[in-house]
Amino acid sequence: MNFYTGYTKDLKLRFEQHNKGLVESTKDRRPFKLIYYEACLNQSDAIKREKYLKTYHGKMFLYKRLKSYLAG
């Protein structure tokens, strides 16, 4: 199972772009299913959170958070 982590100001639009193949880096991994998202109050916080979630510890946080979903 592959995951995509990123930030955007418009989640609905960005998700649609990924699933329509309009994003070069993800067009070969379609279709996507949204299983988790977080909201931040500003772009700076969102970028910091994205960088953290892409680290080893951030990925472990997500796996633990989604453990019951991923096991099913």
mmCIF file of the N, C-alpha and C atoms, coordinates in Angstrom:
data_MODEL
# 
_entry.id   MODEL 
# 
loop_
_atom_site.group_PDB 
_atom_site.id 
_atom_site.type_symbol 
_atom_site.label_atom_id 
_atom_site.label_alt_id 
_atom_site.label_comp_id 
_atom_site.label_asym_id 
_atom_site.label_entity_id 
_atom_site.label_seq_id 
_atom_site.pdbx_PDB_ins_code 
_atom_site.Cartn_x 
_atom_site.Cartn_y 
_atom_site.Cartn_z 
_atom_site.occupancy 
_atom_site.B_iso_or_equiv 
_atom_site.pdbx_formal_charge 
_atom_site.auth_seq_id 
_atom_site.auth_comp_id 
_atom_site.auth_asym_id 
_atom_site.auth_atom_id 
_atom_site.pdbx_PDB_model_num 
ATOM 1   N N  . MET A 1 1  ? 0.842   -1.177 0.000   1.00 0.00 ? 1  MET A N  1 
ATOM 2   C CA . MET A 1 1  ? 0.000   0.000  0.000   1.00 0.00 ? 1  MET A CA 1 
ATOM 3   C C  . MET A 1 1  ? 0.886   1.239  0.000   1.00 0.00 ? 1  MET A C  1 
ATOM 4   N N  . ASN A 1 2  ? 0.609   2.150  -0.897  1.00 0.00 ? 2  ASN A N  1 
ATOM 5   C CA . ASN A 1 2  ? 1.352   3.407  -0.984  1.00 0.00 ? 2  ASN A CA 1 
ATOM 6   C C  . ASN A 1 2  ? 0.542   4.539  -0.384  1.00 0.00 ? 2  ASN A C  1 
ATOM 7   N N  . PHE A 1 3  ? 1.266   5.513  0.159   1.00 0.00 ? 3  PHE A N  1 
ATOM 8   C CA . PHE A 1 3  ? 0.617   6.681  0.728   1.00 0.00 ? 3  PHE A CA 1 
ATOM 9   C C  . PHE A 1 3  ? 1.110   7.935  0.035   1.00 0.00 ? 3  PHE A C  1 
ATOM 10  N N  . TYR A 1 4  ? 0.273   8.938  0.020   1.00 0.00 ? 4  TYR A N  1 
ATOM 11  C CA . TYR A 1 4  ? 0.647   10.253 -0.493  1.00 0.00 ? 4  TYR A CA 1 
ATOM 12  C C  . TYR A 1 4  ? 0.442   11.246 0.635   1.00 0.00 ? 4  TYR A C  1 
ATOM 13  N N  . THR A 1 5  ? 1.440   12.063 0.881   1.00 0.00 ? 5  THR A N  1 
ATOM 14  C CA . THR A 1 5  ? 1.352   13.098 1.904   1.00 0.00 ? 5  THR A CA 1 
ATOM 15  C C  . THR A 1 5  ? 1.654   14.432 1.251   1.00 0.00 ? 5  THR A C  1 
ATOM 16  N N  . GLY A 1 6  ? 0.778   15.392 1.443   1.00 0.00 ? 6  GLY A N  1 
ATOM 17  C CA . GLY A 1 6  ? 0.994   16.713 0.882   1.00 0.00 ? 6  GLY A CA 1 
ATOM 18  C C  . GLY A 1 6  ? 0.063   17.714 1.526   1.00 0.00 ? 6  GLY A C  1 
ATOM 19  N N  . TYR A 1 7  ? 0.268   18.979 1.209   1.00 0.00 ? 7  TYR A N  1 
ATOM 20  C CA . TYR A 1 7  ? -0.621  19.995 1.744   1.00 0.00 ? 7  TYR A CA 1 
ATOM 21  C C  . TYR A 1 7  ? -1.231  20.781 0.593   1.00 0.00 ? 7  TYR A C  1 
ATOM 22  N N  . THR A 1 8  ? -2.382  21.363 0.845   1.00 0.00 ? 8  THR A N  1 
ATOM 23  C CA . THR A 1 8  ? -3.068  22.157 -0.157  1.00 0.00 ? 8  THR A CA 1 
ATOM 24  C C  . THR A 1 8  ? -4.039  23.101 0.532   1.00 0.00 ? 8  THR A C  1 
ATOM 25  N N  . LYS A 1 9  ? -4.413  24.154 -0.157  1.00 0.00 ? 9  LYS A N  1 
ATOM 26  C CA . LYS A 1 9  ? -5.430  25.070 0.364   1.00 0.00 ? 9  LYS A CA 1 
ATOM 27  C C  . LYS A 1 9  ? -6.834  24.589 0.018   1.00 0.00 ? 9  LYS A C  1 
ATOM 28  N N  . ASP A 1 10 ? -6.934  23.689 -0.968  1.00 0.00 ? 10 ASP A N  1 
ATOM 29  C CA . ASP A 1 10 ? -8.239  23.199 -1.424  1.00 0.00 ? 10 ASP A CA 1 
ATOM 30  C C  . ASP A 1 10 ? -8.170  21.682 -1.578  1.00 0.00 ? 10 ASP A C  1 
ATOM 31  N N  . LEU A 1 11 ? -8.505  20.967 -0.515  1.00 0.00 ? 11 LEU A N  1 
ATOM 32  C CA . LEU A 1 11 ? -8.380  19.509 -0.506  1.00 0.00 ? 11 LEU A CA 1 
ATOM 33  C C  . LEU A 1 11 ? -9.237  18.845 -1.577  1.00 0.00 ? 11 LEU A C  1 
ATOM 34  N N  . LYS A 1 12 ? -10.468 19.286 -1.723  1.00 0.00 ? 12 LYS A N  1 
ATOM 35  C CA . LYS A 1 12 ? -11.373 18.674 -2.703  1.00 0.00 ? 12 LYS A CA 1 
ATOM 36  C C  . LYS A 1 12 ? -10.803 18.799 -4.118  1.00 0.00 ? 12 LYS A C  1 
ATOM 37  N N  . LEU A 1 13 ? -10.328 19.980 -4.483  1.00 0.00 ? 13 LEU A N  1 
ATOM 38  C CA . LEU A 1 13 ? -9.764  20.204 -5.816  1.00 0.00 ? 13 LEU A CA 1 
ATOM 39  C C  . LEU A 1 13 ? -8.495  19.378 -6.021  1.00 0.00 ? 13 LEU A C  1 
ATOM 40  N N  . ARG A 1 14 ? -7.607  19.387 -5.042  1.00 0.00 ? 14 ARG A N  1 
ATOM 41  C CA . ARG A 1 14 ? -6.339  18.675 -5.181  1.00 0.00 ? 14 ARG A CA 1 
ATOM 42  C C  . ARG A 1 14 ? -6.570  17.165 -5.301  1.00 0.00 ? 14 ARG A C  1 
ATOM 43  N N  . PHE A 1 15 ? -7.489  16.650 -4.520  1.00 0.00 ? 15 PHE A N  1 
ATOM 44  C CA . PHE A 1 15 ? -7.813  15.228 -4.578  1.00 0.00 ? 15 PHE A CA 1 
ATOM 45  C C  . PHE A 1 15 ? -8.364  14.865 -5.955  1.00 0.00 ? 15 PHE A C  1 
ATOM 46  N N  . GLU A 1 16 ? -9.208  15.719 -6.480  1.00 0.00 ? 16 GLU A N  1 
ATOM 47  C CA . GLU A 1 16 ? -9.770  15.523 -7.820  1.00 0.00 ? 16 GLU A CA 1 
ATOM 48  C C  . GLU A 1 16 ? -8.663  15.529 -8.881  1.00 0.00 ? 16 GLU A C  1 
ATOM 49  N N  . GLN A 1 17 ? -7.715  16.456 -8.764  1.00 0.00 ? 17 GLN A N  1 
ATOM 50  C CA . GLN A 1 17 ? -6.598  16.530 -9.715  1.00 0.00 ? 17 GLN A CA 1 
ATOM 51  C C  . GLN A 1 17 ? -5.774  15.246 -9.694  1.00 0.00 ? 17 GLN A C  1 
ATOM 52  N N  . HIS A 1 18 ? -5.508  14.735 -8.503  1.00 0.00 ? 18 HIS A N  1 
ATOM 53  C CA . HIS A 1 18 ? -4.737  13.490 -8.399  1.00 0.00 ? 18 HIS A CA 1 
ATOM 54  C C  . HIS A 1 18 ? -5.490  12.332 -9.045  1.00 0.00 ? 18 HIS A C  1 
ATOM 55  N N  . ASN A 1 19 ? -6.758  12.195 -8.761  1.00 0.00 ? 19 ASN A N  1 
ATOM 56  C CA . ASN A 1 19 ? -7.527  11.073 -9.302  1.00 0.00 ? 19 ASN A CA 1 
ATOM 57  C C  . ASN A 1 19 ? -7.786  11.177 -10.798 1.00 0.00 ? 19 ASN A C  1 
ATOM 58  N N  . LYS A 1 20 ? -7.746  12.370 -11.360 1.00 0.00 ? 20 LYS A N  1 
ATOM 59  C CA . LYS A 1 20 ? -7.912  12.535 -12.810 1.00 0.00 ? 20 LYS A CA 1 
ATOM 60  C C  . LYS A 1 20 ? -6.596  12.386 -13.556 1.00 0.00 ? 20 LYS A C  1 
ATOM 61  N N  . GLY A 1 21 ? -5.496  12.196 -12.829 1.00 0.00 ? 21 GLY A N  1 
ATOM 62  C CA . GLY A 1 21 ? -4.196  12.025 -13.463 1.00 0.00 ? 21 GLY A CA 1 
ATOM 63  C C  . GLY A 1 21 ? -3.550  13.323 -13.887 1.00 0.00 ? 21 GLY A C  1 
ATOM 64  N N  . LEU A 1 22 ? -3.962  14.426 -13.303 1.00 0.00 ? 22 LEU A N  1 
ATOM 65  C CA . LEU A 1 22 ? -3.438  15.736 -13.676 1.00 0.00 ? 22 LEU A CA 1 
ATOM 66  C C  . LEU A 1 22 ? -2.159  16.109 -12.933 1.00 0.00 ? 22 LEU A C  1 
ATOM 67  N N  . VAL A 1 23 ? -1.731  15.268 -12.005 1.00 0.00 ? 23 VAL A N  1 
ATOM 68  C CA . VAL A 1 23 ? -0.509  15.508 -11.244 1.00 0.00 ? 23 VAL A CA 1 
ATOM 69  C C  . VAL A 1 23 ? 0.522   14.487 -11.702 1.00 0.00 ? 23 VAL A C  1 
ATOM 70  N N  . GLU A 1 24 ? 1.571   14.969 -12.326 1.00 0.00 ? 24 GLU A N  1 
ATOM 71  C CA . GLU A 1 24 ? 2.578   14.110 -12.950 1.00 0.00 ? 24 GLU A CA 1 
ATOM 72  C C  . GLU A 1 24 ? 3.145   13.064 -11.984 1.00 0.00 ? 24 GLU A C  1 
ATOM 73  N N  . SER A 1 25 ? 3.461   13.479 -10.763 1.00 0.00 ? 25 SER A N  1 
ATOM 74  C CA . SER A 1 25 ? 4.136   12.574 -9.828  1.00 0.00 ? 25 SER A CA 1 
ATOM 75  C C  . SER A 1 25 ? 3.243   11.455 -9.307  1.00 0.00 ? 25 SER A C  1 
ATOM 76  N N  . THR A 1 26 ? 1.933   11.555 -9.458  1.00 0.00 ? 26 THR A N  1 
ATOM 77  C CA . THR A 1 26 ? 1.043   10.525 -8.913  1.00 0.00 ? 26 THR A CA 1 
ATOM 78  C C  . THR A 1 26 ? 0.120   9.888  -9.941  1.00 0.00 ? 26 THR A C  1 
ATOM 79  N N  . LYS A 1 27 ? 0.232   10.293 -11.187 1.00 0.00 ? 27 LYS A N  1 
ATOM 80  C CA . LYS A 1 27 ? -0.751  9.820  -12.175 1.00 0.00 ? 27 LYS A CA 1 
ATOM 81  C C  . LYS A 1 27 ? -0.708  8.311  -12.406 1.00 0.00 ? 27 LYS A C  1 
ATOM 82  N N  . ASP A 1 28 ? 0.422   7.669  -12.144 1.00 0.00 ? 28 ASP A N  1 
ATOM 83  C CA . ASP A 1 28 ? 0.528   6.230  -12.334 1.00 0.00 ? 28 ASP A CA 1 
ATOM 84  C C  . ASP A 1 28 ? 0.104   5.428  -11.101 1.00 0.00 ? 28 ASP A C  1 
ATOM 85  N N  . ARG A 1 29 ? -0.338  6.107  -10.052 1.00 0.00 ? 29 ARG A N  1 
ATOM 86  C CA . ARG A 1 29 ? -0.730  5.411  -8.815  1.00 0.00 ? 29 ARG A CA 1 
ATOM 87  C C  . ARG A 1 29 ? -2.230  5.524  -8.540  1.00 0.00 ? 29 ARG A C  1 
ATOM 88  N N  . ARG A 1 30 ? -3.001  5.920  -9.509  1.00 0.00 ? 30 ARG A N  1 
ATOM 89  C CA . ARG A 1 30 ? -4.447  6.088  -9.324  1.00 0.00 ? 30 ARG A CA 1 
ATOM 90  C C  . ARG A 1 30 ? -5.149  4.734  -9.279  1.00 0.00 ? 30 ARG A C  1 
ATOM 91  N N  . PRO A 1 31 ? -6.325  4.655  -8.703  1.00 0.00 ? 31 PRO A N  1 
ATOM 92  C CA . PRO A 1 31 ? -7.086  5.722  -8.053  1.00 0.00 ? 31 PRO A CA 1 
ATOM 93  C C  . PRO A 1 31 ? -6.664  5.888  -6.592  1.00 0.00 ? 31 PRO A C  1 
ATOM 94  N N  . PHE A 1 32 ? -6.941  7.056  -6.045  1.00 0.00 ? 32 PHE A N  1 
ATOM 95  C CA . PHE A 1 32 ? -6.646  7.359  -4.655  1.00 0.00 ? 32 PHE A CA 1 
ATOM 96  C C  . PHE A 1 32 ? -7.907  7.263  -3.813  1.00 0.00 ? 32 PHE A C  1 
ATOM 97  N N  . LYS A 1 33 ? -7.670  6.979  -2.539  1.00 0.00 ? 33 LYS A N  1 
ATOM 98  C CA . LYS A 1 33 ? -8.761  6.980  -1.577  1.00 0.00 ? 33 LYS A CA 1 
ATOM 99  C C  . LYS A 1 33 ? -8.285  7.815  -0.388  1.00 0.00 ? 33 LYS A C  1 
ATOM 100 N N  . LEU A 1 34 ? -9.065  8.807  -0.007  1.00 0.00 ? 34 LEU A N  1 
ATOM 101 C CA . LEU A 1 34 ? -8.715  9.647  1.122   1.00 0.00 ? 34 LEU A CA 1 
ATOM 102 C C  . LEU A 1 34 ? -9.078  8.904  2.410   1.00 0.00 ? 34 LEU A C  1 
ATOM 103 N N  . ILE A 1 35 ? -8.061  8.642  3.240   1.00 0.00 ? 35 ILE A N  1 
ATOM 104 C CA . ILE A 1 35 ? -8.324  7.920  4.485   1.00 0.00 ? 35 ILE A CA 1 
ATOM 105 C C  . ILE A 1 35 ? -8.012  8.760  5.717   1.00 0.00 ? 35 ILE A C  1 
ATOM 106 N N  . TYR A 1 36 ? -7.313  9.872  5.548   1.00 0.00 ? 36 TYR A N  1 
ATOM 107 C CA . TYR A 1 36 ? -6.936  10.689 6.703   1.00 0.00 ? 36 TYR A CA 1 
ATOM 108 C C  . TYR A 1 36 ? -6.527  12.072 6.219   1.00 0.00 ? 36 TYR A C  1 
ATOM 109 N N  . TYR A 1 37 ? -6.931  13.090 6.954   1.00 0.00 ? 37 TYR A N  1 
ATOM 110 C CA . TYR A 1 37 ? -6.423  14.429 6.687   1.00 0.00 ? 37 TYR A CA 1 
ATOM 111 C C  . TYR A 1 37 ? -6.395  15.233 7.967   1.00 0.00 ? 37 TYR A C  1 
ATOM 112 N N  . GLU A 1 38 ? -5.573  16.252 7.988   1.00 0.00 ? 38 GLU A N  1 
ATOM 113 C CA . GLU A 1 38 ? -5.481  17.182 9.100   1.00 0.00 ? 38 GLU A CA 1 
ATOM 114 C C  . GLU A 1 38 ? -5.646  18.582 8.540   1.00 0.00 ? 38 GLU A C  1 
ATOM 115 N N  . ALA A 1 39 ? -6.185  19.459 9.337   1.00 0.00 ? 39 ALA A N  1 
ATOM 116 C CA . ALA A 1 39 ? -6.335  20.863 8.939   1.00 0.00 ? 39 ALA A CA 1 
ATOM 117 C C  . ALA A 1 39 ? -5.430  21.720 9.809   1.00 0.00 ? 39 ALA A C  1 
ATOM 118 N N  . CYS A 1 40 ? -4.811  22.715 9.200   1.00 0.00 ? 40 CYS A N  1 
ATOM 119 C CA . CYS A 1 40 ? -3.960  23.664 9.913   1.00 0.00 ? 40 CYS A CA 1 
ATOM 120 C C  . CYS A 1 40 ? -4.521  25.068 9.707   1.00 0.00 ? 40 CYS A C  1 
ATOM 121 N N  . LEU A 1 41 ? -4.200  25.944 10.633  1.00 0.00 ? 41 LEU A N  1 
ATOM 122 C CA . LEU A 1 41 ? -4.710  27.312 10.559  1.00 0.00 ? 41 LEU A CA 1 
ATOM 123 C C  . LEU A 1 41 ? -3.948  28.194 9.583   1.00 0.00 ? 41 LEU A C  1 
ATOM 124 N N  . ASN A 1 42 ? -2.697  27.810 9.260   1.00 0.00 ? 42 ASN A N  1 
ATOM 125 C CA . ASN A 1 42 ? -1.945  28.613 8.292   1.00 0.00 ? 42 ASN A CA 1 
ATOM 126 C C  . ASN A 1 42 ? -0.981  27.736 7.499   1.00 0.00 ? 42 ASN A C  1 
ATOM 127 N N  . GLN A 1 43 ? -0.495  28.273 6.404   1.00 0.00 ? 43 GLN A N  1 
ATOM 128 C CA . GLN A 1 43 ? 0.354   27.524 5.481   1.00 0.00 ? 43 GLN A CA 1 
ATOM 129 C C  . GLN A 1 43 ? 1.671   27.103 6.128   1.00 0.00 ? 43 GLN A C  1 
ATOM 130 N N  . SER A 1 44 ? 2.235   27.959 6.944   1.00 0.00 ? 44 SER A N  1 
ATOM 131 C CA . SER A 1 44 ? 3.502   27.643 7.595   1.00 0.00 ? 44 SER A CA 1 
ATOM 132 C C  . SER A 1 44 ? 3.375   26.390 8.462   1.00 0.00 ? 44 SER A C  1 
ATOM 133 N N  . ASP A 1 45 ? 2.316   26.316 9.252   1.00 0.00 ? 45 ASP A N  1 
ATOM 134 C CA . ASP A 1 45 ? 2.090   25.129 10.076  1.00 0.00 ? 45 ASP A CA 1 
ATOM 135 C C  . ASP A 1 45 ? 1.852   23.890 9.213   1.00 0.00 ? 45 ASP A C  1 
ATOM 136 N N  . ALA A 1 46 ? 1.134   24.050 8.121   1.00 0.00 ? 46 ALA A N  1 
ATOM 137 C CA . ALA A 1 46 ? 0.846   22.923 7.224   1.00 0.00 ? 46 ALA A CA 1 
ATOM 138 C C  . ALA A 1 46 ? 2.127   22.376 6.610   1.00 0.00 ? 46 ALA A C  1 
ATOM 139 N N  . ILE A 1 47 ? 3.023   23.257 6.205   1.00 0.00 ? 47 ILE A N  1 
ATOM 140 C CA . ILE A 1 47 ? 4.291   22.826 5.600   1.00 0.00 ? 47 ILE A CA 1 
ATOM 141 C C  . ILE A 1 47 ? 5.141   22.089 6.635   1.00 0.00 ? 47 ILE A C  1 
ATOM 142 N N  . LYS A 1 48 ? 5.207   22.616 7.858   1.00 0.00 ? 48 LYS A N  1 
ATOM 143 C CA . LYS A 1 48 ? 5.961   21.940 8.923   1.00 0.00 ? 48 LYS A CA 1 
ATOM 144 C C  . LYS A 1 48 ? 5.381   20.560 9.206   1.00 0.00 ? 48 LYS A C  1 
ATOM 145 N N  . ARG A 1 49 ? 4.056   20.474 9.241   1.00 0.00 ? 49 ARG A N  1 
ATOM 146 C CA . ARG A 1 49 ? 3.396   19.195 9.517   1.00 0.00 ? 49 ARG A CA 1 
ATOM 147 C C  . ARG A 1 49 ? 3.656   18.198 8.395   1.00 0.00 ? 49 ARG A C  1 
ATOM 148 N N  . GLU A 1 50 ? 3.576   18.668 7.151   1.00 0.00 ? 50 GLU A N  1 
ATOM 149 C CA . GLU A 1 50 ? 3.857   17.799 6.007   1.00 0.00 ? 50 GLU A CA 1 
ATOM 150 C C  . GLU A 1 50 ? 5.282   17.250 6.092   1.00 0.00 ? 50 GLU A C  1 
ATOM 151 N N  . LYS A 1 51 ? 6.250   18.117 6.378   1.00 0.00 ? 51 LYS A N  1 
ATOM 152 C CA . LYS A 1 51 ? 7.644   17.674 6.480   1.00 0.00 ? 51 LYS A CA 1 
ATOM 153 C C  . LYS A 1 51 ? 7.809   16.630 7.579   1.00 0.00 ? 51 LYS A C  1 
ATOM 154 N N  . TYR A 1 52 ? 7.136   16.852 8.711   1.00 0.00 ? 52 TYR A N  1 
ATOM 155 C CA . TYR A 1 52 ? 7.210   15.873 9.803   1.00 0.00 ? 52 TYR A CA 1 
ATOM 156 C C  . TYR A 1 52 ? 6.597   14.543 9.383   1.00 0.00 ? 52 TYR A C  1 
ATOM 157 N N  . LEU A 1 53 ? 5.431   14.574 8.774   1.00 0.00 ? 53 LEU A N  1 
ATOM 158 C CA . LEU A 1 53 ? 4.751   13.330 8.398   1.00 0.00 ? 53 LEU A CA 1 
ATOM 159 C C  . LEU A 1 53 ? 5.520   12.526 7.351   1.00 0.00 ? 53 LEU A C  1 
ATOM 160 N N  . LYS A 1 54 ? 6.450   13.165 6.662   1.00 0.00 ? 54 LYS A N  1 
ATOM 161 C CA . LYS A 1 54 ? 7.265   12.465 5.677   1.00 0.00 ? 54 LYS A CA 1 
ATOM 162 C C  . LYS A 1 54 ? 8.536   11.863 6.290   1.00 0.00 ? 54 LYS A C  1 
ATOM 163 N N  . THR A 1 55 ? 8.790   12.160 7.577   1.00 0.00 ? 55 THR A N  1 
ATOM 164 C CA . THR A 1 55 ? 9.943   11.571 8.260   1.00 0.00 ? 55 THR A CA 1 
ATOM 165 C C  . THR A 1 55 ? 9.578   10.179 8.758   1.00 0.00 ? 55 THR A C  1 
ATOM 166 N N  . TYR A 1 56 ? 10.575  9.446  9.222   1.00 0.00 ? 56 TYR A N  1 
ATOM 167 C CA . TYR A 1 56 ? 10.336  8.121  9.788   1.00 0.00 ? 56 TYR A CA 1 
ATOM 168 C C  . TYR A 1 56 ? 9.333   8.201  10.941  1.00 0.00 ? 56 TYR A C  1 
ATOM 169 N N  . HIS A 1 57 ? 9.562   9.135  11.862  1.00 0.00 ? 57 HIS A N  1 
ATOM 170 C CA . HIS A 1 57 ? 8.685   9.257  13.030  1.00 0.00 ? 57 HIS A CA 1 
ATOM 171 C C  . HIS A 1 57 ? 7.270   9.690  12.625  1.00 0.00 ? 57 HIS A C  1 
ATOM 172 N N  . GLY A 1 58 ? 7.172   10.539 11.628  1.00 0.00 ? 58 GLY A N  1 
ATOM 173 C CA . GLY A 1 58 ? 5.857   10.948 11.139  1.00 0.00 ? 58 GLY A CA 1 
ATOM 174 C C  . GLY A 1 58 ? 5.101   9.791  10.511  1.00 0.00 ? 58 GLY A C  1 
ATOM 175 N N  . LYS A 1 59 ? 5.800   8.975  9.752   1.00 0.00 ? 59 LYS A N  1 
ATOM 176 C CA . LYS A 1 59 ? 5.165   7.800  9.144   1.00 0.00 ? 59 LYS A CA 1 
ATOM 177 C C  . LYS A 1 59 ? 4.719   6.811  10.204  1.00 0.00 ? 59 LYS A C  1 
ATOM 178 N N  . MET A 1 60 ? 5.530   6.637  11.254  1.00 0.00 ? 60 MET A N  1 
ATOM 179 C CA . MET A 1 60 ? 5.140   5.743  12.338  1.00 0.00 ? 60 MET A CA 1 
ATOM 180 C C  . MET A 1 60 ? 3.908   6.291  13.059  1.00 0.00 ? 60 MET A C  1 
ATOM 181 N N  . PHE A 1 61 ? 3.824   7.602  13.230  1.00 0.00 ? 61 PHE A N  1 
ATOM 182 C CA . PHE A 1 61 ? 2.643   8.227  13.827  1.00 0.00 ? 61 PHE A CA 1 
ATOM 183 C C  . PHE A 1 61 ? 1.401   7.871  13.015  1.00 0.00 ? 61 PHE A C  1 
ATOM 184 N N  . LEU A 1 62 ? 1.495   8.011  11.694  1.00 0.00 ? 62 LEU A N  1 
ATOM 185 C CA . LEU A 1 62 ? 0.345   7.721  10.835  1.00 0.00 ? 62 LEU A CA 1 
ATOM 186 C C  . LEU A 1 62 ? -0.033  6.241  10.872  1.00 0.00 ? 62 LEU A C  1 
ATOM 187 N N  . TYR A 1 63 ? 0.959   5.371  10.823  1.00 0.00 ? 63 TYR A N  1 
ATOM 188 C CA . TYR A 1 63 ? 0.668   3.932  10.879  1.00 0.00 ? 63 TYR A CA 1 
ATOM 189 C C  . TYR A 1 63 ? -0.045  3.573  12.184  1.00 0.00 ? 63 TYR A C  1 
ATOM 190 N N  . LYS A 1 64 ? 0.431   4.129  13.290  1.00 0.00 ? 64 LYS A N  1 
ATOM 191 C CA . LYS A 1 64 ? -0.219  3.858  14.579  1.00 0.00 ? 64 LYS A CA 1 
ATOM 192 C C  . LYS A 1 64 ? -1.627  4.442  14.602  1.00 0.00 ? 64 LYS A C  1 
ATOM 193 N N  . ARG A 1 65 ? -1.767  5.642  14.078  1.00 0.00 ? 65 ARG A N  1 
ATOM 194 C CA . ARG A 1 65 ? -3.070  6.317  14.067  1.00 0.00 ? 65 ARG A CA 1 
ATOM 195 C C  . ARG A 1 65 ? -4.083  5.550  13.220  1.00 0.00 ? 65 ARG A C  1 
ATOM 196 N N  . LEU A 1 66 ? -3.615  4.955  12.129  1.00 0.00 ? 66 LEU A N  1 
ATOM 197 C CA . LEU A 1 66 ? -4.496  4.277  11.184  1.00 0.00 ? 66 LEU A CA 1 
ATOM 198 C C  . LEU A 1 66 ? -4.426  2.747  11.305  1.00 0.00 ? 66 LEU A C  1 
ATOM 199 N N  . LYS A 1 67 ? -3.823  2.262  12.359  1.00 0.00 ? 67 LYS A N  1 
ATOM 200 C CA . LYS A 1 67 ? -3.579  0.831  12.531  1.00 0.00 ? 67 LYS A CA 1 
ATOM 201 C C  . LYS A 1 67 ? -4.840  -0.019 12.337  1.00 0.00 ? 67 LYS A C  1 
ATOM 202 N N  . SER A 1 68 ? -5.922  0.364  12.976  1.00 0.00 ? 68 SER A N  1 
ATOM 203 C CA . SER A 1 68 ? -7.136  -0.456 12.869  1.00 0.00 ? 68 SER A CA 1 
ATOM 204 C C  . SER A 1 68 ? -7.717  -0.403 11.439  1.00 0.00 ? 68 SER A C  1 
ATOM 205 N N  . TYR A 1 69 ? -7.596  0.728  10.783  1.00 0.00 ? 69 TYR A N  1 
ATOM 206 C CA . TYR A 1 69 ? -8.078  0.837  9.396   1.00 0.00 ? 69 TYR A CA 1 
ATOM 207 C C  . TYR A 1 69 ? -7.234  -0.016 8.467   1.00 0.00 ? 69 TYR A C  1 
ATOM 208 N N  . LEU A 1 70 ? -5.932  0.058  8.616   1.00 0.00 ? 70 LEU A N  1 
ATOM 209 C CA . LEU A 1 70 ? -5.021  -0.663 7.735   1.00 0.00 ? 70 LEU A CA 1 
ATOM 210 C C  . LEU A 1 70 ? -5.083  -2.173 7.956   1.00 0.00 ? 70 LEU A C  1 
ATOM 211 N N  . ALA A 1 71 ? -5.416  -2.601 9.160   1.00 0.00 ? 71 ALA A N  1 
ATOM 212 C CA . ALA A 1 71 ? -5.506  -4.025 9.456   1.00 0.00 ? 71 ALA A CA 1 
ATOM 213 C C  . ALA A 1 71 ? -6.767  -4.658 8.863   1.00 0.00 ? 71 ALA A C  1 
ATOM 214 N N  . GLY A 1 72 ? -7.788  -3.827 8.635   1.00 0.00 ? 72 GLY A N  1 
ATOM 215 C CA . GLY A 1 72 ? -9.074  -4.349 8.156   1.00 0.00 ? 72 GLY A CA 1 
ATOM 216 C C  . GLY A 1 72 ? -9.050  -4.618 6.727   1.00 0.00 ? 72 GLY A C  1 
# 
